[in-house]
Structures are given as structure tokens and as C-alpha cells.
Amino acid sequence: MFSGKLILFLALHLIPNAKCENPLLMTSGNSAEIAEVAECVLKLSAKYFVEKKALSGSIVIININSYASTTQMLLLQTIHGGIKYSVMVKDSFYRHANASHFPEKAKNYMLILEEQSELTRNILQLNKLPTWNPLAKAVVYYQLKDGENGEKISMDFINELRHFKLLKTIIFIYSSVDKAVMAYTWQPYSDTNCGGSCTSVYILDSCTKTGLKELEKQREMFPLDMKGCPLVTHAIISEPYVLPPERKIDDGIYDNLYEFKGGSEINLMRIICQFTNMSLKILLSEKPENWGVVHTNGKASGAFAILRNDSVDMVVGNIEVTRPIRKWFDPTVSYIQDEITWCLPKAGQASTWNNLVIIFHWTTWVATFASLVIMGLMLHVFFYKESGGKVTKWPTNSLLMTFSMLLGWGAQFEPKSATFRILIFSWLYFGIIMGISYESLLRSFLMYPRFEKQISSERELIESGLPLGGREIYRPYFENNNASSFYLYRKYNSTTFAEGIRRAAFENFAVVASRRQAVYMDQKLGKGAPLLYCFPESNNLYKYGVVLLARKWFPMLERLNNIIRSVSENGLIEKWNEELFIHSVGGDETSVIEPLGSQHLLGAFMFIGFMYAASVLVFIGELSCGFMEKRRRKTWTHVCYK
């Protein structure tokens, strides 16, 4: 309901004291002086808060105590009379009753202080509100006391606000001696500062009862040229997003600084640093795959813990956004899509001994064999009749010649009748069709190896009984009431990504993994020969957007997002990924081509071996029969002689 509107916070901590010196905080005194100061604060606020187009109808939340004062009433009247704001009065000492109706983050804060010590207390009060936003502009009003220096007070306030990550700060200092409100500010990123403590300030404006005088234009707090300021990044090796480092760098500041050779996210970080003129510092944990875990209460481990305590600016390495991550960190826009899927061993090649038989379905073989026998018998009958009974009654020779015609060889029948010739012609035509079909299919079977049935769905994976697992972060995905998911949850073995991929490539193991990572590691482990099979897109677990992860309230996040969008729209990210995969495949592709070996024709060798063995057995049988017949005749002759 407040979409597109400015949210302005005025934290007014009012202490009832008739002798109070701060004009905006006293309940009695010089009303003319109060009005002049309030008018100056209004003019300066209107100048340095949000853009003019957002002023109309904006929201002002004034934090007050549970009592009223003439100063409060005058301030509200001044705001309403000068700029049309919508005002919400809120006592920040009490918890917000219902945050759901006010989702928009604050764009501006104003804190009017009597004592310097009140700044921290008021910031902590604002911090509890659902609209808390350290990226907003913060204005502090304070009246100098005797002996205080406006420049030093301003630097102290700025450093205190910086502690709470409020960098866009302007300090309004009122001097009762000069009767003027001075606007002080600083430049967090400059030639001498890279987001560190404030050591110097400059004056923007001076406001008196005569009017507002601009002394200096406000400088860019986050300039386009960051003057080589470091962008400290913690990397987790996750190929092809982050490839292993080339060498360790000793710069005397970081103990674990490395130079990385590539990866899509490393290339993206380099592009970002080139656009912003920042110095990329990439740190690496000694523990591999040290992503860690972040809980809903903010407790974290690994790289997330390092980012949580603001030791680094960013973490890269195939980061997937979850609810706890979005709550405690600031992810960039997604620059590429990836998929979480099952990867398991590629199905092995099917046995080659039956290459000669499996070409046709068994029903085709039965029909062909039956046709061969029937046609052989029919041709033998015609051949026997036309030869006048001069050939053997056994159809063995006719069957062999019929089989020879089927193979496209020759036969000697010498048909005389038209019926006999028609039968031979029809059998020759049938033999041509079957021969061509068999030969063409045989060539394709020999050129393209066959594989066993590939597991390609969760149902088949469960039926196979393969051990399975993956990173612990993926296990909660299977924790639901679905029967198959419950089985996968119970059988899930937590392991690292590298170990899971290695087991899937060389053992019987199914691993939950990122598709891009799995494909790249498959090429790396197999040196070009595919070892893994990942489920098709239709059977993915889910898709997710890969992001870079920045610390919470990182002030450069919006600029990073713009650069990432530009790089992504120009197709550079896809180009980097394609080059990595093309290089891996192209370098070793020829090495996996195998020449035609005996295993491909094993069926033919087995068949001829079997026929040789059968011939030997038949030959031995014939010899045995001849020997026995000869012996029987000799015995019969000897008996007759007697």
C-alpha cells in the first residue's frame, strides 16, 4: 500500500526539561528561534532526502515519547506547511504491533539529539522496526554545547552510524553562537578511504534566518571510480563456476590469498572490478567445499560465517538462495540457471555376442526360419518330380540351396515348370529384401554401440537399489510425506560433492548434484569419455538461479546487479561456460573412438566356432557309425562262413 513512497524517520527522544538548550527539544523558550531552526531543518531535509518526484504523499514516522510538547507540535506544523507529508506517530520504545501492513523499507532517517550518547540508543530503537534499512540516508540534528567542535562532533556521529552500516549520513549542527545550521558530510570511498572510519568531513550548506547558502556540492558517496579499493571475495572451488587456483599470493595482509585461473564466476568478478576500478582479492579456505550452513537464527559456519561477520564482502561458488540465506545476506540477481538432479553411472554397453541375432526381433527370426523350411520343402518336391526321382528323397540339399538363395548366393535347381520358376523368383525377391535389411541394420549396430537400459527416473532408481546421497544441504528436500521421497530421505548418505561425483563415476552410486558441475566433472574424470548419466530435465529435482552472495546491506549491491545484468544480456556468461565445455570435450574426443574389434563380431566367431564343433562331432559320429557298421558286417560274414 506504500509502494513507491518515501519513508522518512524522525527519531525524537524528548526529555522534559524547561532549561534544555536544544531549540528542537525544549518545551518552552524562544519560539522564534525554534521556528527558524525548524525551518532550516525542513529546507535541508527536503534538499538531501529522496528525489523530488517522491516527496509528494511520502510517509514520515516520528518517534516520540508518550507525551506532547510545543516543539513537537511546531515541528509537525512546519512539515505539513512546507511539504505535503503523511505523518505516522510511533513510540519506538514499544515493539511494532503489526509489521505486515508496512513492508516498505525506510529511505530516510532523521535523529534529533540532545546528548551525543543518545545516538546509539535511537539507532537501536530504529533497528527494531520492520522498516530498518541501513542503505537509507541518515540525518542527525545536534546543537553544539560550550567548548564543542562541530567538525569533530560530526566525525564522531558519522563513525557511530558507520558502525551500524549507515554510510549515507549528513550531520546538521546548530551553533547558538553563529545562529546557523551547518550541514556536514563525508565521502566513504575516496582517494584516501575505502569504506573505513571517517577522518575528515566537509560542509555542504549553511542555513540562517536569512536563507540557505550552498557552500559545496555533495560528492558521490560511491563514485563510479572506486580508486582501486579492494573487493574481498571468499571463493569455494566449484567447477566450472570457480576453477582451482594457480598459486598462492603473499601480500602481507591476507594469509589465504590466491590467484585463480578462471571459472565463470571468477570471470564475472573480474568484469565487475574492471567496471568499478576495484582491486579483486580472492580468499580460499583450506577446507574444500567449505560452504558451511546458515540457520534461521543467524548462526552460520564455513564461508557463510565469514560473510556473516563481515570479514569479506562476497562469497562465490555456485550459491543457491535459500530462505535463511536471503534473510541474513544479500544475494545478487541470478546470472544463470542451473538444475539439481540425480546423476549415476552411465549404463554399460550391451553384450556383443548376440549382435548377429538381436538385429531382428525373435518373431522375425521365427517367421524367417519357418518360411525357409516351407520354401525348401516345396522346392525339393518340385525338384524331385522334375528330375524324375533321380535325386535323393532327403530335402537336405534343397534346404541348403534355399538358404543359399536367402543369403544372396547361388543355387542349381534348373526349374522347368512355370510354378517352380515363380516360387524361385519370389524366394529370390524375399531374400534380397531380408539381406539388405539385415546388412544395413548390422552396420548400424557395429557403428553405434548398444547400451543396457539406463536408469532415468526416481522410480527406476528406487527399484535398482543403488546406494545414493550427496551434499547434506539437499537432504531436507526429500523430507516430506511422499513415499518415494521418504525412502530416498532414509537411504540418503551425506557426502561432499567431489566424493559423490567420484563414486558415481567409478562405482554404483547415485548422487544429487548440480547439472553443470556434474557434466563438467564427468568430462574431467573421464577425459572426454562420458562416465555419468544425469536425469533428463523432465525428471529434475528442481531448478535454481545461481547468484553471487554479498554481505548484508552491502552498499555496492545495486551497482553489482546492474553490471551482472549487462554482462548476462550480452551473452558473455554463456560464452564462458560453452568455452569450458567445448575445450574439455574437443581436446580428448578423438581418443575415445575405438576401432572395430573382435568383440563387436563376437557372435559371428561364436557361431562359426559352434559350427566347427558341430562338424567335428558329426564327423566323429560318422566315423563311429562307419566303424560300427564295418564291424557288424565282419561279424555277420564270419557267422555266415561258419
Steps between C-alpha positions, in 0.01 A plus 500: 500500500803724537667386178726759340478739797769663712526394861654766722586425862533778756622349825408755763605406848350778709602558859275747684731766633412866512866593497592285194723683254407319175234713330331196342484317830391761751135542587530869574731783402560719198227389262643717221837324524325163501309593187817617321689179583201286401475681168872443432468131586201476266687667211812288543293181534308576182828557318688190612232240543345306213439629148244774444266266315461292814427781746129534441295268719805356677495340840654657812524289811576714803626309799392676814434425862151473637469871568468807283691829492467830325818419306348180363186679395703776334715248315196312370337825391822605324522171312137513392524864404822462297467163323199273478594198707283231651592475867499188717577548869684206656646445843819304431521374859228249421513216253318551172156341539456381142782515245312334214314817397824699460740296287691782333850578621589846622666741260598768754566538870514813714625492857476810716736472793547686824799298619762323290436176689142486371604411144572133571180459700287651225666288230434187701136606531469548124679171446205318655253636249409286196592790273865505609728577207868596545515593132271795566617857547549598863484856633599588856414834661703619799561833670855572610571558864770726637848383401381247241629496143252443219747318274611258769144435618399430139782246454404327825136475389598374154726230644227393741251472213761316291513239777136425418581499123337840442738667255277759329510738790463880537542676832308823572688698764336805656719761664318740734798736467487521119120454488552263204440135412803347323465181292807274527559179305781272384610280209527130600692411182767738380870516421583451867210293630339170401200484727709536814459737793421863435808722543378816328174675414398790282216755524214487253276789606451770753147601600408813693189710534607683184487182294684188381849538356670214314873482574589183306326247279453161657758255369415147390506273802557199274676641193517321167878482541572320827872588481619141537315426824508127578206272433574215741343177378499154656497230230393137526636278223198377305593429140411642248385800705826532692802310368793406727753776573833529321714618789497652845576871542683646797400866539562534872130567574309181420633154590283312252515722190514313167513572130231313312530394137136511402141392532183684405462666840867598520469657154185680612674640809785624282255677270334663804836623627589636157174696482538642851882527505522283811779262597381137514629306802399132491539297817478121522431280800737212567197273544354395162134568427476713811164661424379439851144531627291801599210446739180699532626660823805642320760254626729395216808295427760479226502771235159621617643573845782701344249704303269529799763678710586734208856367463449493122274684260382206289494122472503325161472134403167382359283659769135399516268741681301358791277679751770526770751625243261766373426606857858539619682591178445699182509281188551664164265448209518155347742494209440142378262208554609162626322179596522261792460147371606140552823384337606135494726265303438495129347173388763256376520373147276210418658161432630463145483124459139523380556782251423267208172386654359801685473701179158346436228435753460134593164485323674608177755222541228242561304615196815500283601152617150365440495657151841346429384150597169523315656642183786247515256210521286639217801551274624149582165350396504679164869421450447133583207466259667683211820294540298177469595375842870492416591707809485402865172515677662682794444882472836588653658629179185689404492670841866600468444644152190685625707646785771592246242689294387684818856619557522626144732229378422243226308174463458233229139392456441520120122559525283396206145578605363852534393435860850390594648814342249730674588347837873549438445861386287585804758344734783693333304826546432416864870423547604836351270691740614306806865517404501877447310555826732277698817651355394862557393432859819306565707796390314736733538254789875481442546876453285611796551297817194383688454556873310336777176665620588832665349600835331832428233554768465489878277192477765310306767626740308367799436167327870464418601521867807712422657678799437873473588830661655842452563822689316533830332819380287296254378241748210709647349512150390136542355550849127488427208261506556366150580129518782506245652815649487348848690197369761726340526702824570185705753362251673836446874495577650843569826555315696774331431589140842379381469168681145445378590570137807275520293213642232551236762493224695194614260313730132415519379819668236764426579858603289815524696771323492816294468403135767743376746389767427133436544529122826690537642253757384208284709631211793563731492156664431312179745709292231548240333160532162532675484315830185652649138522400287780647122478496330694219351841571152353538622295799703776670455558871477877447654800326669791669670827414873521569599820681796675655454553872578835665504589868182645643439863403792505258492858361630401154232235443284702260798589282610136497153396390506747212838371382386137527187575297708670233751215477222239495301681230810517281539121517846501657410257779363238261806549281734432793314182591489376141874556459572296811287208384612516135865504602457200727318294240695606191841428647438130565213412269710306247661289770170327583438371145557122503583298187282205405622209710425134541259578785271674253483181286507261790171347391640407159808341655286314752273377222784373282661341804178329586465374141861377503430312819178360356687392184763327707234322705314397186826382342583297807147364498533401136831329567350317795199392298726384212724309736205334668341418164824349372539297816142379480554385141818314588321326784211408274735367231687293757177345630378418150837337416466272793 
